[in-house]
Amino acid sequence: MKTPDEKLTLKLKRSSIARAKAEAKKRGTSVSRMVEEYFDHISPPAPSAKEGSDTPIIDSLILGVKSVPDFDWKEERTKYLLKKYGYE
């Protein structure tokens, strides 16, 4: 489920608005998208959950698991079971 966009009103000098519109046209995007990208750049969204997710707690747990580098779950589980049942 995607979060709906909301409206934000900014007060800027006419010359700044004109430059922003020209730059957006040159990039093939909108001024709104450029502003959003700028805000994401200076203050990235928290990686705790996907925006608009129905399961934010699960998503945050999954993100935590993905951050474990080079961990082979199957190998560790096999070692555990071998030791548990006396084959190691």
N, CA, C and O atoms as CSV, one atom per row, in Angstrom:
chain,resi,resn,atom,element,x,y,z
A,1,MET,N,N,0.845,-1.165,0.000
A,1,MET,CA,C,0.000,0.000,0.000
A,1,MET,C,C,0.898,1.239,0.000
A,1,MET,O,O,1.731,1.401,0.891
A,2,LYS,N,N,0.734,2.092,-0.975
A,2,LYS,CA,C,1.534,3.292,-1.094
A,2,LYS,C,C,0.901,4.427,-0.299
A,2,LYS,O,O,-0.315,4.618,-0.329
A,3,THR,N,N,1.733,5.174,0.409
A,3,THR,CA,C,1.247,6.316,1.167
A,3,THR,C,C,0.888,7.441,0.198
A,3,THR,O,O,1.685,7.758,-0.685
A,4,PRO,N,N,-0.287,8.051,0.339
A,4,PRO,CA,C,-0.665,9.129,-0.572
A,4,PRO,C,C,0.195,10.366,-0.343
A,4,PRO,O,O,0.631,10.646,0.774
A,5,ASP,N,N,0.425,11.091,-1.418
A,5,ASP,CA,C,1.185,12.336,-1.321
A,5,ASP,C,C,0.358,13.389,-0.606
A,5,ASP,O,O,-0.872,13.363,-0.637
A,6,GLU,N,N,1.053,14.315,0.037
A,6,GLU,CA,C,0.394,15.433,0.689
A,6,GLU,C,C,0.929,16.718,0.097
A,6,GLU,O,O,1.999,16.732,-0.511
A,7,LYS,N,N,0.198,17.779,0.270
A,7,LYS,CA,C,0.561,19.064,-0.291
A,7,LYS,C,C,1.357,19.883,0.723
A,7,LYS,O,O,1.055,19.876,1.916
A,8,LEU,N,N,2.380,20.591,0.233
A,8,LEU,CA,C,3.207,21.480,1.050
A,8,LEU,C,C,3.334,22.796,0.308
A,8,LEU,O,O,3.677,22.815,-0.874
A,9,THR,N,N,3.062,23.889,0.987
A,9,THR,CA,C,3.180,25.207,0.366
A,9,THR,C,C,4.468,25.868,0.849
A,9,THR,O,O,4.745,25.925,2.048
A,10,LEU,N,N,5.244,26.364,-0.105
A,10,LEU,CA,C,6.495,27.044,0.205
A,10,LEU,C,C,6.434,28.482,-0.300
A,10,LEU,O,O,5.809,28.760,-1.324
A,11,LYS,N,N,7.081,29.388,0.417
A,11,LYS,CA,C,7.205,30.771,-0.038
A,11,LYS,C,C,8.645,30.968,-0.490
A,11,LYS,O,O,9.581,30.838,0.298
A,12,LEU,N,N,8.808,31.286,-1.776
A,12,LEU,CA,C,10.131,31.496,-2.345
A,12,LEU,C,C,10.120,32.740,-3.231
A,12,LEU,O,O,9.064,33.202,-3.662
A,13,LYS,N,N,11.310,33.271,-3.495
A,13,LYS,CA,C,11.432,34.387,-4.432
A,13,LYS,C,C,11.066,33.903,-5.826
A,13,LYS,O,O,11.309,32.748,-6.176
A,14,ARG,N,N,10.479,34.797,-6.621
A,14,ARG,CA,C,10.087,34.430,-7.986
A,14,ARG,C,C,11.270,33.897,-8.779
A,14,ARG,O,O,11.136,32.940,-9.541
A,15,SER,N,N,12.415,34.514,-8.597
A,15,SER,CA,C,13.592,34.078,-9.357
A,15,SER,C,C,14.002,32.648,-8.972
A,15,SER,O,O,14.447,31.882,-9.826
A,16,SER,N,N,13.855,32.293,-7.703
A,16,SER,CA,C,14.169,30.932,-7.256
A,16,SER,C,C,13.184,29.932,-7.851
A,16,SER,O,O,13.571,28.838,-8.261
A,17,ILE,N,N,11.919,30.310,-7.894
A,17,ILE,CA,C,10.904,29.434,-8.468
A,17,ILE,C,C,11.176,29.202,-9.951
A,17,ILE,O,O,11.092,28.074,-10.438
A,18,ALA,N,N,11.501,30.272,-10.658
A,18,ALA,CA,C,11.786,30.155,-12.093
A,18,ALA,C,C,12.988,29.247,-12.328
A,18,ALA,O,O,12.963,28.409,-13.229
A,19,ARG,N,N,14.039,29.404,-11.527
A,19,ARG,CA,C,15.232,28.549,-11.674
A,19,ARG,C,C,14.897,27.096,-11.357
A,19,ARG,O,O,15.368,26.184,-12.037
A,20,ALA,N,N,14.083,26.880,-10.324
A,20,ALA,CA,C,13.701,25.519,-9.945
A,20,ALA,C,C,12.891,24.858,-11.056
A,20,ALA,O,O,13.120,23.691,-11.374
A,21,LYS,N,N,11.945,25.589,-11.649
A,21,LYS,CA,C,11.135,25.041,-12.732
A,21,LYS,C,C,11.992,24.716,-13.955
A,21,LYS,O,O,11.805,23.684,-14.600
A,22,ALA,N,N,12.929,25.605,-14.265
A,22,ALA,CA,C,13.810,25.376,-15.413
A,22,ALA,C,C,14.677,24.138,-15.175
A,22,ALA,O,O,14.862,23.326,-16.082
A,23,GLU,N,N,15.203,23.994,-13.974
A,23,GLU,CA,C,16.043,22.832,-13.643
A,23,GLU,C,C,15.224,21.541,-13.680
A,23,GLU,O,O,15.702,20.515,-14.164
A,24,ALA,N,N,14.012,21.592,-13.177
A,24,ALA,CA,C,13.153,20.406,-13.193
A,24,ALA,C,C,12.843,20.000,-14.635
A,24,ALA,O,O,12.864,18.814,-14.965
A,25,LYS,N,N,12.563,20.963,-15.476
A,25,LYS,CA,C,12.280,20.671,-16.884
A,25,LYS,C,C,13.505,20.051,-17.550
A,25,LYS,O,O,13.387,19.093,-18.313
A,26,LYS,N,N,14.677,20.600,-17.258
A,26,LYS,CA,C,15.919,20.078,-17.829
A,26,LYS,C,C,16.152,18.632,-17.393
A,26,LYS,O,O,16.642,17.822,-18.179
A,27,ARG,N,N,15.806,18.305,-16.152
A,27,ARG,CA,C,15.996,16.951,-15.614
A,27,ARG,C,C,14.848,15.999,-15.960
A,27,ARG,O,O,14.949,14.792,-15.742
A,28,GLY,N,N,13.770,16.542,-16.494
A,28,GLY,CA,C,12.620,15.704,-16.829
A,28,GLY,C,C,11.867,15.232,-15.600
A,28,GLY,O,O,11.379,14.102,-15.563
A,29,THR,N,N,11.771,16.084,-14.599
A,29,THR,CA,C,11.083,15.751,-13.357
A,29,THR,C,C,10.256,16.943,-12.913
A,29,THR,O,O,10.093,17.904,-13.666
A,30,SER,N,N,9.738,16.888,-11.709
A,30,SER,CA,C,8.959,18.017,-11.182
A,30,SER,C,C,9.726,18.691,-10.049
A,30,SER,O,O,10.642,18.114,-9.463
A,31,VAL,N,N,9.329,19.918,-9.761
A,31,VAL,CA,C,9.933,20.638,-8.635
A,31,VAL,C,C,9.638,19.885,-7.343
A,31,VAL,O,O,10.499,19.778,-6.470
A,32,SER,N,N,8.425,19.366,-7.225
A,32,SER,CA,C,8.067,18.605,-6.022
A,32,SER,C,C,8.987,17.414,-5.826
A,32,SER,O,O,9.448,17.155,-4.714
A,33,ARG,N,N,9.256,16.686,-6.905
A,33,ARG,CA,C,10.140,15.514,-6.814
A,33,ARG,C,C,11.559,15.926,-6.446
A,33,ARG,O,O,12.218,15.241,-5.664
A,34,MET,N,N,12.036,17.040,-7.000
A,34,MET,CA,C,13.386,17.522,-6.654
A,34,MET,C,C,13.470,17.885,-5.177
A,34,MET,O,O,14.462,17.581,-4.514
A,35,VAL,N,N,12.429,18.538,-4.660
A,35,VAL,CA,C,12.411,18.916,-3.244
A,35,VAL,C,C,12.382,17.659,-2.379
A,35,VAL,O,O,13.094,17.580,-1.378
A,36,GLU,N,N,11.557,16.669,-2.762
A,36,GLU,CA,C,11.483,15.427,-2.007
A,36,GLU,C,C,12.836,14.706,-1.989
A,36,GLU,O,O,13.264,14.214,-0.945
A,37,GLU,N,N,13.504,14.646,-3.142
A,37,GLU,CA,C,14.823,14.011,-3.219
A,37,GLU,C,C,15.835,14.756,-2.350
A,37,GLU,O,O,16.686,14.136,-1.711
A,38,TYR,N,N,15.740,16.082,-2.329
A,38,TYR,CA,C,16.644,16.875,-1.489
A,38,TYR,C,C,16.424,16.563,-0.013
A,38,TYR,O,O,17.386,16.361,0.728
A,39,PHE,N,N,15.169,16.523,0.416
A,39,PHE,CA,C,14.874,16.198,1.812
A,39,PHE,C,C,15.332,14.787,2.169
A,39,PHE,O,O,15.862,14.561,3.256
A,40,ASP,N,N,15.129,13.837,1.253
A,40,ASP,CA,C,15.599,12.471,1.492
A,40,ASP,C,C,17.120,12.423,1.592
A,40,ASP,O,O,17.679,11.617,2.335
A,41,HIS,N,N,17.783,13.296,0.834
A,41,HIS,CA,C,19.251,13.336,0.862
A,41,HIS,C,C,19.777,13.904,2.179
A,41,HIS,O,O,20.710,13.350,2.760
A,42,ILE,N,N,19.189,15.001,2.656
A,42,ILE,CA,C,19.701,15.628,3.880
A,42,ILE,C,C,19.209,14.946,5.150
A,42,ILE,O,O,19.825,15.083,6.206
A,43,SER,N,N,18.093,14.205,5.052
A,43,SER,CA,C,17.542,13.515,6.215
A,43,SER,C,C,16.881,12.227,5.750
A,43,SER,O,O,15.661,12.176,5.597
A,44,PRO,N,N,17.686,11.172,5.521
A,44,PRO,CA,C,17.119,9.925,4.994
A,44,PRO,C,C,16.053,9.344,5.918
A,44,PRO,O,O,16.155,9.454,7.140
A,45,PRO,N,N,15.027,8.723,5.326
A,45,PRO,CA,C,13.996,8.087,6.150
A,45,PRO,C,C,14.589,6.973,6.999
A,45,PRO,O,O,15.537,6.310,6.581
A,46,ALA,N,N,14.041,6.765,8.177
A,46,ALA,CA,C,14.517,5.702,9.063
A,46,ALA,C,C,14.268,4.342,8.416
A,46,ALA,O,O,13.199,4.121,7.848
A,47,PRO,N,N,15.237,3.427,8.493
A,47,PRO,CA,C,15.067,2.126,7.858
A,47,PRO,C,C,14.268,1.129,8.696
A,47,PRO,O,O,14.307,-0.071,8.425
A,48,SER,N,N,13.552,1.603,9.701
A,48,SER,CA,C,12.858,0.691,10.603
A,48,SER,C,C,11.696,-0.043,9.954
A,48,SER,O,O,11.382,-1.167,10.347
A,49,ALA,N,N,11.059,0.564,8.978
A,49,ALA,CA,C,9.936,-0.107,8.312
A,49,ALA,C,C,9.675,0.581,6.978
A,49,ALA,O,O,10.020,1.746,6.784
A,50,LYS,N,N,9.067,-0.153,6.076
A,50,LYS,CA,C,8.695,0.417,4.793
A,50,LYS,C,C,7.550,1.382,5.004
A,50,LYS,O,O,6.630,1.114,5.777
A,51,GLU,N,N,7.610,2.505,4.315
A,51,GLU,CA,C,6.559,3.500,4.446
A,51,GLU,C,C,5.236,2.929,3.961
A,51,GLU,O,O,5.159,2.382,2.861
A,52,GLY,N,N,4.216,3.052,4.759
A,52,GLY,CA,C,2.900,2.568,4.379
A,52,GLY,C,C,2.723,1.068,4.548
A,52,GLY,O,O,1.750,0.501,4.051
A,53,SER,N,N,3.635,0.430,5.230
A,53,SER,CA,C,3.557,-1.013,5.394
A,53,SER,C,C,2.444,-1.402,6.354
A,53,SER,O,O,2.146,-0.681,7.306
A,54,ASP,N,N,1.832,-2.557,6.088
A,54,ASP,CA,C,0.806,-3.077,6.990
A,54,ASP,C,C,1.435,-3.824,8.165
A,54,ASP,O,O,0.768,-4.080,9.169
A,55,THR,N,N,2.715,-4.175,8.041
A,55,THR,CA,C,3.416,-4.943,9.078
A,55,THR,C,C,4.752,-4.281,9.431
A,55,THR,O,O,5.800,-4.873,9.173
A,56,PRO,N,N,4.751,-3.085,10.007
A,56,PRO,CA,C,6.005,-2.381,10.265
A,56,PRO,C,C,6.933,-3.106,11.228
A,56,PRO,O,O,8.151,-3.025,11.075
A,57,ILE,N,N,6.391,-3.814,12.214
A,57,ILE,CA,C,7.254,-4.516,13.172
A,57,ILE,C,C,7.983,-5.658,12.472
A,57,ILE,O,O,9.186,-5.838,12.661
A,58,ILE,N,N,7.259,-6.425,11.669
A,58,ILE,CA,C,7.875,-7.525,10.922
A,58,ILE,C,C,8.926,-6.983,9.964
A,58,ILE,O,O,10.022,-7.532,9.862
A,59,ASP,N,N,8.587,-5.892,9.253
A,59,ASP,CA,C,9.535,-5.298,8.317
A,59,ASP,C,C,10.815,-4.862,9.024
A,59,ASP,O,O,11.908,-5.055,8.493
A,60,SER,N,N,10.692,-4.278,10.216
A,60,SER,CA,C,11.884,-3.838,10.940
A,60,SER,C,C,12.722,-5.030,11.377
A,60,SER,O,O,13.950,-4.946,11.384
A,61,LEU,N,N,12.082,-6.140,11.741
A,61,LEU,CA,C,12.829,-7.337,12.110
A,61,LEU,C,C,13.563,-7.914,10.905
A,61,LEU,O,O,14.712,-8.340,11.019
A,62,ILE,N,N,12.906,-7.928,9.759
A,62,ILE,CA,C,13.530,-8.427,8.542
A,62,ILE,C,C,14.723,-7.569,8.169
A,62,ILE,O,O,15.762,-8.090,7.763
A,63,LEU,N,N,14.584,-6.250,8.302
A,63,LEU,CA,C,15.707,-5.362,8.004
A,63,LEU,C,C,16.881,-5.672,8.917
A,63,LEU,O,O,18.031,-5.629,8.481
A,64,GLY,N,N,16.609,-5.983,10.177
A,64,GLY,CA,C,17.677,-6.329,11.113
A,64,GLY,C,C,18.380,-7.611,10.719
A,64,GLY,O,O,19.599,-7.704,10.857
A,65,VAL,N,N,17.652,-8.597,10.236
A,65,VAL,CA,C,18.244,-9.871,9.834
A,65,VAL,C,C,19.109,-9.689,8.605
A,65,VAL,O,O,20.178,-10.291,8.501
A,66,LYS,N,N,18.660,-8.865,7.676
A,66,LYS,CA,C,19.429,-8.647,6.455
A,66,LYS,C,C,20.769,-7.978,6.734
A,66,LYS,O,O,21.688,-8.073,5.920
A,67,SER,N,N,20.892,-7.300,7.880
A,67,SER,CA,C,22.123,-6.580,8.166
A,67,SER,C,C,23.230,-7.483,8.713
A,67,SER,O,O,24.352,-7.016,8.909
A,68,VAL,N,N,22.942,-8.769,8.965
A,68,VAL,CA,C,23.954,-9.702,9.446
A,68,VAL,C,C,24.760,-10.188,8.248
A,68,VAL,O,O,24.225,-10.876,7.378
A,69,PRO,N,N,26.043,-9.835,8.195
A,69,PRO,CA,C,26.835,-10.185,7.011
A,69,PRO,C,C,27.305,-11.636,7.024
A,69,PRO,O,O,27.694,-12.153,8.071
A,70,ASP,N,N,27.269,-12.289,5.874
A,70,ASP,CA,C,27.838,-13.616,5.666
A,70,ASP,C,C,27.465,-14.627,6.751
A,70,ASP,O,O,28.348,-15.290,7.294
A,71,PHE,N,N,26.220,-14.754,7.067
A,71,PHE,CA,C,25.768,-15.712,8.059
A,71,PHE,C,C,24.989,-16.802,7.355
A,71,PHE,O,O,23.960,-16.529,6.738
A,72,ASP,N,N,25.467,-18.036,7.439
A,72,ASP,CA,C,24.829,-19.169,6.779
A,72,ASP,C,C,23.926,-19.882,7.782
A,72,ASP,O,O,24.398,-20.668,8.603
A,73,TRP,N,N,22.630,-19.605,7.710
A,73,TRP,CA,C,21.669,-20.165,8.643
A,73,TRP,C,C,21.605,-21.686,8.562
A,73,TRP,O,O,21.520,-22.360,9.589
A,74,LYS,N,N,21.646,-22.219,7.369
A,74,LYS,CA,C,21.544,-23.675,7.210
A,74,LYS,C,C,22.739,-24.378,7.851
A,74,LYS,O,O,22.584,-25.395,8.527
A,75,GLU,N,N,23.919,-23.830,7.633
A,75,GLU,CA,C,25.122,-24.437,8.220
A,75,GLU,C,C,25.073,-24.393,9.744
A,75,GLU,O,O,25.395,-25.381,10.404
A,76,GLU,N,N,24.678,-23.273,10.298
A,76,GLU,CA,C,24.598,-23.133,11.753
A,76,GLU,C,C,23.528,-24.062,12.334
A,76,GLU,O,O,23.728,-24.650,13.397
A,77,ARG,N,N,22.411,-24.194,11.652
A,77,ARG,CA,C,21.347,-25.091,12.114
A,77,ARG,C,C,21.821,-26.542,12.072
A,77,ARG,O,O,21.538,-27.316,12.986
A,78,THR,N,N,22.541,-26.909,11.013
A,78,THR,CA,C,23.070,-28.262,10.896
A,78,THR,C,C,24.059,-28.561,12.023
A,78,THR,O,O,24.006,-29.630,12.630
A,79,LYS,N,N,24.961,-27.614,12.303
A,79,LYS,CA,C,25.925,-27.781,13.397
A,79,LYS,C,C,25.191,-27.979,14.727
A,79,LYS,O,O,25.547,-28.849,15.523
A,80,TYR,N,N,24.169,-27.163,14.951
A,80,TYR,CA,C,23.394,-27.240,16.192
A,80,TYR,C,C,22.743,-28.617,16.346
A,80,TYR,O,O,22.809,-29.224,17.414
A,81,LEU,N,N,22.116,-29.101,15.275
A,81,LEU,CA,C,21.427,-30.389,15.347
A,81,LEU,C,C,22.405,-31.554,15.501
A,81,LEU,O,O,22.127,-32.510,16.225
A,82,LEU,N,N,23.544,-31.473,14.824
A,82,LEU,CA,C,24.558,-32.530,14.961
A,82,LEU,C,C,25.047,-32.618,16.412
A,82,LEU,O,O,25.189,-33.705,16.972
A,83,LYS,N,N,25.299,-31.447,17.003
A,83,LYS,CA,C,25.768,-31.414,18.392
A,83,LYS,C,C,24.659,-31.884,19.335
A,83,LYS,O,O,24.918,-32.645,20.267
A,84,LYS,N,N,23.435,-31.435,19.095
A,84,LYS,CA,C,22.309,-31.790,19.948
A,84,LYS,C,C,22.083,-33.300,19.997
A,84,LYS,O,O,21.788,-33.850,21.058
A,85,TYR,N,N,22.220,-33.963,18.864
A,85,TYR,CA,C,21.935,-35.394,18.805
A,85,TYR,C,C,23.200,-36.257,18.878
A,85,TYR,O,O,23.156,-37.450,18.577
A,86,GLY,N,N,24.333,-35.652,19.280
A,86,GLY,CA,C,25.538,-36.406,19.575
A,86,GLY,C,C,26.342,-36.903,18.384
A,86,GLY,O,O,27.085,-37.875,18.520
A,87,TYR,N,N,26.222,-36.284,17.247
A,87,TYR,CA,C,26.998,-36.694,16.069
A,87,TYR,C,C,28.238,-35.817,15.878
A,87,TYR,O,O,28.940,-35.960,14.877
A,88,GLU,N,N,28.507,-34.950,16.783
A,88,GLU,CA,C,29.676,-34.089,16.641
A,88,GLU,C,C,30.585,-34.232,17.811
A,88,GLU,O,O,31.627,-33.579,17.867
